[in-house]
Amino acid sequence: MSVLDIRIIRCRTDNYAFIVHDPESGQTMVVDTPEFGPIDAELEKEGWGLDLIVNTHHHHDHVDANLALKEKYGAKVLGPKHDEGRIPGMDRGLRDGDGFSLGDHKFDVIAVPGHTLGHLAYYICDQKAVFTGDTLFSLGCGRMFEGDAETMWHSLDLLRHLPDETLMFCGHEYTLNNGEFALTVEPNNKALQERVAEVRELLRAGKPTIPVTIAREKETNPFLRPESIEIRENLDMMGVENYRVFAELRQRKDNF
């Protein structure tokens, strides 16, 4: 089986879209469509068509180019069934546990509500990569616009239990700001210190800070680390449930 070619496409000011191409079948998909121009330019450069548009959630900066891309390339649009009517051009609604394929590569659909109630993540089974939209960011997580802390924590807990080697692709370049916040709650975490230094170097070189493995996120991302003694001591939250630690972290990040 061929290895999927995953292209990271910078859109707007800090959004990412992901073009996924299967060289064996020639099929191509895009995860989220913040902006037509950069996505179309990459497809044109490679001479690829576009078979699928797959949206993680309904926010405009993830779906704005759906209709223009669908019109040009004839792609089918897949997205959260929960957000039917809010995903432009949607042909098939997806729910937790559903799947779809690109060539011979199977994608699992994982419900990860909290940022929005219909938010989905997409996991490539054979290649161990996951597209997390705005639920999980590198060193951070999304704001809770539609869900509560317990719901969001459950979603993050699902994602952190993916295989350690899974590569995580998220919807925004927020890593440096997330890292600066993370250091305020877990300043003695050596892995976090090293990751923030690496992030600064990547950004200085004009490179994206993703993908990153789930294993590395579990070592460095405070929103995946509510069990951390240092975090709990700094928040004065020893002996409480993980989701309550998460809620306090999210509130502090909102005000950071």
C-alpha positions in Angstrom: 0.0 0.0 0.0 1.3 3.4 -0.9 2.2 6.1 1.7 -0.2 9.1 1.6 1.4 12.4 0.7 0.1 15.0 3.3 0.7 18.6 2.4 0.3 21.4 5.0 -1.3 24.5 3.4 -1.1 27.8 5.2 -4.3 29.8 4.8 -5.5 33.2 6.1 -3.2 34.3 8.9 -2.8 31.2 11.0 -5.1 28.5 9.6 -4.0 25.2 8.1 -5.6 23.1 5.4 -4.3 19.6 4.6 -4.2 18.1 1.2 -3.9 14.3 1.3 -2.9 12.6 -1.9 -2.8 8.8 -2.6 -0.2 8.2 -5.3 -1.4 4.7 -6.0 -5.0 5.6 -6.8 -4.4 9.2 -7.8 -7.2 10.3 -5.4 -6.9 13.5 -3.4 -8.8 15.0 -0.5 -8.5 18.2 1.5 -9.2 18.5 5.3 -10.8 21.9 5.9 -11.0 24.7 3.4 -10.1 28.0 5.1 -9.2 29.7 1.8 -9.6 28.8 -1.9 -6.4 30.3 -3.3 -3.6 28.4 -1.5 -5.4 25.1 -1.8 -6.2 25.5 -5.5 -2.6 26.7 -6.1 -1.1 23.5 -4.6 -3.6 21.3 -6.5 -2.8 23.1 -9.8 1.0 22.9 -9.2 0.8 19.1 -8.7 -1.8 18.5 -11.4 -4.1 16.8 -8.9 -7.8 16.7 -9.0 -9.9 16.8 -5.8 -12.1 13.9 -4.9 -13.1 14.7 -1.3 -13.5 17.8 0.9 -13.7 16.7 4.6 -14.6 19.3 7.3 -13.8 18.9 11.0 -16.5 21.5 12.1 -18.7 24.2 10.8 -16.8 27.4 11.7 -16.3 29.6 8.7 -12.6 29.6 8.7 -12.7 25.8 8.1 -15.4 25.7 5.4 -15.2 29.0 3.5 -13.8 27.5 0.3 -16.0 24.4 0.1 -18.3 25.6 -2.6 -15.6 27.2 -4.8 -13.5 24.0 -4.6 -16.5 21.8 -5.2 -17.6 23.8 -8.2 -14.1 23.6 -9.8 -13.2 20.1 -9.0 -16.5 18.2 -8.5 -15.4 17.0 -5.1 -17.8 15.4 -2.6 -18.1 17.2 0.7 -18.1 15.2 4.0 -18.6 16.7 7.4 -20.4 16.4 10.8 -24.0 15.1 10.4 -24.7 17.2 13.5 -23.9 20.4 11.5 -26.0 19.5 8.5 -27.1 22.9 7.1 -24.0 24.6 8.4 -21.5 22.9 6.2 -21.6 24.4 2.7 -22.2 21.9 -0.1 -22.2 18.8 2.2 -23.0 15.6 0.4 -22.6 13.1 3.3 -23.0 13.6 7.0 -20.6 11.7 9.3 -21.0 10.4 12.8 -18.7 8.9 15.4 -17.6 5.4 14.3 -18.2 6.1 10.6 -15.4 5.6 8.1 -14.5 6.6 4.5 -11.6 5.8 2.2 -9.1 7.5 0.0 -7.9 4.8 -2.4 -7.2 1.8 -0.2 -6.6 4.0 2.9 -9.3 3.9 5.6 -10.1 6.9 7.7 -11.9 6.5 11.0 -14.3 9.2 12.2 -14.0 10.2 15.9 -16.5 12.5 17.6 -14.6 15.1 19.6 -17.2 17.6 20.8 -16.4 20.6 23.0 -15.1 23.3 20.7 -18.3 22.7 18.7 -20.9 20.0 19.5 -20.5 18.4 16.1 -16.7 18.5 15.9 -15.0 15.4 14.3 -11.5 14.2 14.1 -10.2 11.9 11.3 -7.7 9.1 11.9 -5.8 7.4 9.1 -5.7 3.8 10.3 -2.7 2.4 8.4 -0.6 5.5 8.5 -1.3 6.6 12.1 -2.1 10.3 11.5 -5.0 12.3 12.9 -6.6 15.6 11.8 -7.9 17.2 15.0 -9.3 20.5 13.7 -9.7 22.9 16.6 -10.2 20.3 19.4 -6.5 19.6 20.0 -3.7 22.0 19.1 0.0 21.5 19.6 0.6 22.5 23.2 -3.0 23.6 23.5 -6.6 23.0 22.8 -9.6 24.9 21.3 -11.9 27.2 23.2 -15.2 25.7 24.3 -17.8 27.6 22.2 -20.5 24.9 22.3 -19.5 22.3 24.8 -18.6 22.2 28.5 -15.4 21.3 30.2 -16.4 17.7 31.0 -17.3 17.1 27.3 -14.1 18.7 26.0 -11.9 16.8 28.4 -13.5 13.5 27.3 -12.6 14.4 23.7 -9.0 15.3 24.6 -8.8 12.1 26.6 -9.9 10.1 23.5 -7.2 11.7 21.4 -4.4 11.2 23.9 -5.2 7.5 23.9 -4.4 7.2 20.2 -1.1 5.3 19.5 1.9 7.3 20.7 3.4 7.4 17.3 0.3 9.0 15.7 1.1 12.3 13.9 -1.2 15.1 14.9 -2.2 17.7 12.4 -4.3 20.6 13.9 -6.2 23.5 12.3 -4.1 26.5 13.5 -0.6 27.7 14.1 -1.0 28.6 17.7 1.9 26.6 19.1 4.2 29.3 20.4 1.4 31.2 22.3 0.2 27.8 23.6 3.8 27.0 24.7 4.2 30.3 26.5 1.1 29.6 28.5 2.1 26.0 29.2 5.3 27.3 30.8 3.3 29.4 33.3 1.6 26.2 34.7 4.4 23.7 34.3 7.7 25.7 34.2 9.9 22.8 35.3 8.8 20.4 32.5 12.1 19.8 30.6 10.3 18.3 27.5 8.1 21.4 27.4 11.1 23.7 27.6 12.8 21.9 24.7 9.6 21.9 22.6 9.1 25.6 23.0 12.7 26.2 22.0 12.2 24.0 18.9 9.0 25.8 18.1 10.8 29.2 18.1 13.4 27.8 15.7 10.8 26.3 13.3 8.9 29.6 13.2 12.1 31.6 12.6 12.8 29.3 9.7 9.3 29.9 8.3 8.2 26.3 8.9 5.1 24.9 10.5 5.3 23.5 14.1 3.2 20.4 13.1 2.9 17.5 12.7 3.9 16.4 16.2 3.4 12.9 17.7 0.7 12.2 20.3 3.6 10.9 22.6 5.3 14.3 22.5 2.0 16.1 23.1 1.4 13.9 26.2 4.8 15.0 27.5 4.3 18.7 26.9 0.7 19.8 26.4 -0.8 20.9 29.7 -4.4 20.2 28.5 -3.4 16.5 28.1 -1.6 16.5 31.5 -4.2 17.1 34.2 -2.5 14.4 36.3 0.8 16.4 36.5 1.7 17.0 40.1 3.4 20.3 39.2 0.3 21.6 37.3 -2.0 20.5 40.2 0.2 22.2 42.8 0.5 25.4 40.8 -3.3 25.5 40.4 -3.9 24.4 44.0 -6.1 21.5 42.7 -4.7 18.4 44.3 -7.1 15.5 44.6 -9.8 16.7 42.2 -11.1 15.1 39.0 -9.1 15.6 35.8 -11.8 17.5 34.0 -11.9 20.1 36.8 -8.1 20.6 36.4 -8.7 20.9 32.6 -11.5 23.5 33.2 -9.2 25.7 35.3 -6.4 25.4 32.7 -8.8 26.4 29.9 -10.2 29.4 31.9 -6.6 30.6 32.6 -5.7 30.2 28.9 -8.8 32.2 27.9 -7.4 35.1 30.0 -3.8 34.6 29.1 
